[in-house]
Amino acid sequence: MRYFITGGAGFIGCNLSARKLSAGDSVTIYDNLSRPRTEHNLQWLRGQFGDARLSFVRGDIRDYDALRAAVAQARPDLIVHLASQVAVTTSVKNPREDFEINALGTFNVLEAARLQATPPAVFYASTNKVYGGMEDVAVVLDGSRYRYRDLPLGVSEQQPLDFHSPYGCSKGAGDQYVRDYARIYGLKTVVFRQSCIYGERQFGVEDQGWVAHFVIAAALGRPITIYGDGKQVRDLLYVQDLIDAYDAAWRHIDQASGQVFNVGGGASNTLSIWAEFGPILERLAGHSILVRWGDWRPGDQPVFISDNTKAEKVLGWRPNVSAVAGIERLWKWVTDNPGLFQ
């Protein structure tokens, strides 16, 4: 197969590229390398696989002409659209740039695909942020964690969309465009509303990639700030399990096309962000970890858990790697490669 991966030098993209190159597929990475340390990931891929089946195009998804030309040259079977502005905080500071990357950039990807002689399928990495704050969903505090009162499996795709923040709006616009291009143009598209994805080669920072940020900080003795009471709950999905979901969608592309899937760790892979995650990090570090405490941040959900029922039913997919096992793998990668974080 021929893959075209926007943002392919990023965290998810380089893991996906490695999986496909290991399987003997061809990969074209389209990335502007604007995110810090993405060049490390690109160098790692080249060191592992060489350039025989790996092509790199330095480009920006906002540049439609360059993007369309790159897609035409690559002639992919599948575009996996991962390139994105990823932080809510950044979107609030610069909403125009956020819109141009996430909304216009996704539109450019769809048009580049649609206008090929043989249009490729398009997979889109959306976000659970399209559901907004979900103020209508009852949440209760249960000991060291928050939980949904009436949603034991978490949030399904039936939850009403409620775009909140420029980031939520821009990603949500892309989400709906990708879905509609299957209906209007017959393009084979799949939307993945992703929860907290984590794993090796993730250079997390405070406002994006919080699991990796906490692991890196704890391993290297850097400060950690917890906003709120630390009992907020998230479902965690290991990156290789996410790639399994992509693979499952491709195997079932006729059934999956035009569909939206929540993909997260689900109810069996949840942690409160410090009350439960903190002790895991302290065990791995071998000592207690002091943290700073800050006020709740606007729009911070007390709990988000993805209901994966639809993905399991249609795609035959479910996560395999437990949150603890995945965190242990991430910890080992960080502590084995401290020079990457200088």
C-alpha positions in Angstrom: 0.0 0.0 0.0 0.9 3.6 -0.4 0.3 5.9 2.5 0.4 9.7 2.6 0.6 11.0 6.2 0.2 14.7 6.9 2.0 15.5 10.2 3.8 12.2 9.7 6.9 13.4 11.7 4.8 14.0 14.7 4.1 11.6 17.6 1.2 9.6 16.1 2.5 10.0 12.5 6.0 8.6 13.1 4.6 5.6 15.0 2.1 5.0 12.1 4.9 5.4 9.6 7.1 2.9 11.4 4.3 0.4 11.5 3.7 0.7 7.8 7.3 0.7 6.7 7.9 -2.4 8.8 5.1 -4.1 7.0 6.7 -3.3 3.6 4.3 -0.4 2.6 5.4 2.9 1.1 5.0 6.1 3.1 5.1 9.7 2.1 5.4 12.1 5.0 4.1 15.7 4.5 5.1 17.9 7.4 6.4 21.4 7.9 8.4 20.3 11.0 7.1 23.3 13.0 6.5 21.3 16.2 9.6 21.0 18.3 11.6 17.8 18.0 9.7 16.4 15.0 13.0 16.4 13.3 14.2 13.8 15.8 11.3 11.6 14.8 12.1 12.0 11.1 15.7 11.2 11.7 14.7 8.1 13.7 12.5 6.9 10.8 15.3 7.4 8.3 17.8 5.6 10.5 15.5 2.7 11.0 14.2 2.3 7.4 16.3 4.4 5.0 14.8 6.2 2.1 13.8 3.3 -0.2 10.1 3.4 0.7 10.1 6.5 2.8 9.6 9.9 1.2 9.6 13.2 3.0 8.0 16.4 1.6 8.5 19.5 3.7 5.2 21.4 3.3 2.3 23.1 5.0 -1.3 21.9 4.7 -2.3 25.6 4.3 -0.4 25.6 1.0 -3.0 24.0 -1.3 -0.9 23.9 -4.5 2.0 22.3 -2.8 -0.2 19.8 -1.0 -2.1 18.8 -4.1 1.2 18.4 -6.1 2.6 16.2 -3.4 -0.5 14.0 -3.3 -0.5 13.7 -7.0 3.1 12.6 -7.0 2.6 10.1 -4.2 -0.6 8.5 -5.7 -1.6 7.2 -2.2 -4.2 4.6 -1.5 -4.9 6.3 1.9 -4.3 9.7 3.3 -4.1 9.8 7.1 -4.6 13.4 8.0 -2.8 14.1 11.4 -1.3 17.6 10.8 -3.0 20.0 13.2 -2.8 22.9 15.6 -3.2 20.8 18.8 -3.6 23.1 21.8 -6.7 24.9 23.1 -4.6 27.6 24.7 -2.8 28.3 21.5 -6.1 28.6 19.6 -7.4 31.2 22.1 -4.3 33.2 21.6 -4.3 33.0 17.8 -7.7 31.9 16.5 -6.9 32.8 12.9 -3.9 30.6 12.6 -5.8 27.8 14.4 -8.6 28.1 11.8 -6.2 28.2 8.9 -4.4 25.1 10.0 -7.3 22.9 11.3 -10.3 24.0 9.2 -8.8 25.3 5.9 -5.9 22.8 6.1 -8.4 19.9 6.4 -10.4 21.3 3.5 -7.2 21.4 1.4 -6.5 17.8 2.2 -10.0 16.7 1.1 -9.8 18.7 -2.1 -6.4 17.3 -2.9 -7.8 13.8 -2.5 -11.0 14.4 -4.3 -9.4 15.8 -7.4 -7.0 12.9 -8.0 -7.6 10.7 -10.9 -8.1 7.8 -8.5 -9.1 9.5 -5.2 -7.5 8.0 -2.1 -9.4 7.3 1.1 -9.0 9.9 3.9 -8.7 9.2 7.6 -9.0 12.2 9.9 -7.8 12.5 13.5 -10.5 14.5 15.2 -10.9 15.0 18.9 -13.3 14.5 21.8 -13.3 18.3 22.2 -16.0 18.4 19.6 -18.4 17.4 22.4 -17.6 20.6 24.3 -18.0 20.8 28.1 -21.0 18.5 28.2 -22.6 20.5 31.0 -25.8 18.5 30.6 -24.1 15.2 31.5 -24.3 14.5 35.3 -20.9 14.0 37.0 -20.3 12.9 40.6 -17.2 12.7 42.8 -16.5 9.1 43.8 -13.6 9.0 46.2 -10.4 9.9 44.3 -12.1 10.3 40.9 -15.0 11.9 39.1 -17.4 9.7 37.1 -20.4 10.0 34.9 -23.6 9.3 36.9 -25.5 7.8 34.0 -22.9 6.8 31.4 -21.1 3.7 32.7 -19.4 3.1 29.3 -18.6 6.7 28.7 -19.6 9.1 25.9 -20.9 7.7 22.6 -21.1 9.3 19.2 -24.7 10.1 20.0 -23.6 12.9 22.3 -24.5 16.2 20.7 -21.7 18.2 19.2 -21.0 21.4 21.0 -17.8 23.1 19.7 -16.1 25.0 22.5 -13.0 27.2 22.0 -11.5 28.1 18.6 -9.7 24.7 18.7 -13.0 22.9 19.2 -14.6 24.9 16.3 -11.7 24.4 13.9 -11.4 20.7 14.6 -15.1 20.3 14.6 -15.4 22.0 11.2 -12.8 19.5 9.8 -14.6 16.6 11.4 -17.9 17.5 9.7 -16.2 18.3 6.3 -14.5 14.9 6.3 -17.8 13.1 7.1 -19.7 15.1 4.5 -17.2 14.5 1.6 -18.2 10.8 1.9 -21.9 11.7 1.4 -21.6 14.4 -1.2 -18.6 13.2 -3.3 -18.4 9.5 -2.5 -14.9 9.9 -1.1 -14.0 7.1 1.3 -13.5 8.9 4.6 -13.4 8.0 8.3 -13.4 10.3 11.3 -11.7 9.2 14.5 -12.7 11.3 17.6 -9.6 10.5 19.6 -9.2 10.8 23.4 -5.9 11.0 25.2 -3.3 9.3 23.0 0.1 8.6 24.5 3.2 6.5 23.9 6.8 6.5 22.8 8.2 9.4 20.7 5.7 11.8 22.2 7.3 15.1 23.3 4.3 16.2 25.5 4.0 19.7 26.9 1.8 21.2 29.6 -1.1 22.1 27.3 -1.0 19.1 25.0 0.1 15.5 25.5 -0.2 15.7 29.3 0.6 12.0 29.9 4.0 12.3 28.2 4.5 15.7 29.8 4.0 14.2 33.3 6.3 11.2 32.6 9.0 13.4 31.1 8.9 15.8 34.0 8.9 13.1 36.6 11.7 11.2 35.0 13.9 14.3 34.5 13.1 16.1 37.8 11.2 18.9 36.2 8.2 20.7 37.8 4.7 19.5 37.4 1.6 21.7 37.9 -1.8 20.1 38.6 -4.7 22.3 37.7 -7.9 21.6 39.7 -8.0 18.9 42.3 -6.2 16.1 40.4 -9.3 13.9 40.5 -10.2 14.6 36.9 -10.5 11.4 35.0 -9.4 10.6 31.5 -9.3 7.5 29.4 -5.9 6.7 28.0 -5.3 5.1 24.6 -1.8 3.7 23.8 -0.6 4.8 20.4 -0.2 1.3 19.0 -3.8 0.6 19.9 -4.8 3.7 17.9 -2.9 2.5 14.9 -4.8 -0.8 15.3 -8.0 1.1 15.0 -6.8 2.8 11.8 -5.9 -0.7 10.4 -9.3 -2.1 11.4 -11.0 0.8 9.6 -9.0 0.1 6.4 -9.9 -3.6 6.5 -13.6 -2.6 6.9 -13.4 0.5 4.7 -16.7 -0.2 2.9 -18.6 -0.3 6.2 -16.5 2.4 7.9 -16.6 5.0 5.1 -18.6 8.0 6.0 -18.7 7.0 9.7 -17.5 8.7 12.9 -15.9 6.6 15.6 -15.0 7.5 19.2 -11.6 5.9 19.9 -10.2 6.1 23.4 -9.0 3.9 26.2 -12.6 3.3 27.2 -14.0 2.6 30.7 -11.3 0.0 31.4 -8.3 2.3 30.8 -9.0 5.4 32.9 -7.0 7.2 35.5 -7.5 10.3 37.6 -4.8 12.7 36.5 -2.9 12.8 39.8 -4.8 11.0 42.5 -4.2 7.7 40.6 -1.5 8.6 38.0 0.7 10.2 40.6 1.4 7.0 42.6 2.2 5.2 39.3 4.9 7.8 38.5 6.2 7.7 42.1 6.6 3.9 41.8 8.5 4.2 38.5 10.7 7.0 39.8 11.4 5.4 43.1 10.6 8.5 45.1 7.8 10.9 46.0 7.1 13.7 43.5 6.2 17.2 44.6 3.8 19.1 42.4 2.4 22.6 42.3 -1.3 23.2 42.4 -3.2 25.7 40.3 -6.8 26.7 39.7 -9.1 24.8 37.4 -8.6 25.9 33.8 -11.6 27.1 31.8 -13.4 24.3 30.0 -11.5 21.5 31.8 -13.9 18.6 32.0 -14.0 16.7 35.3 -14.2 13.5 33.4 -14.0 12.3 29.8 -14.3 8.6 28.9 -14.9 7.4 25.3 -17.5 4.8 24.7 -15.9 2.5 22.1 -18.9 0.3 21.5 -19.5 1.5 17.9 -15.8 0.9 16.9 -15.9 -2.6 18.5 -19.1 -3.5 16.7 -18.3 -2.1 13.2 -14.5 -2.5 13.1 -14.0 -5.4 15.6 -11.5 -3.1 17.5 -10.8 -2.7 21.2 -7.7 -1.5 23.1 -5.3 -4.2 24.1 -2.6 -2.3 26.1 -3.6 -1.3 29.7 -2.9 2.2 30.9 -0.3 1.0 33.4 1.5 -1.1 30.9 1.5 1.7 28.3 2.8 4.2 30.9 5.6 1.8 31.8 6.6 1.6 28.1 6.6 5.3 27.8 8.7 5.7 31.0 11.3 3.3 29.7 11.6 5.2 26.4 12.0 8.5 28.2 14.6 7.2 30.7 16.5 5.4 27.9 16.7 8.6 25.8 17.2 11.5 28.1 19.2 13.4 25.5 16.1 13.8 23.4 14.6 16.2 26.0 17.5 18.6 26.4 
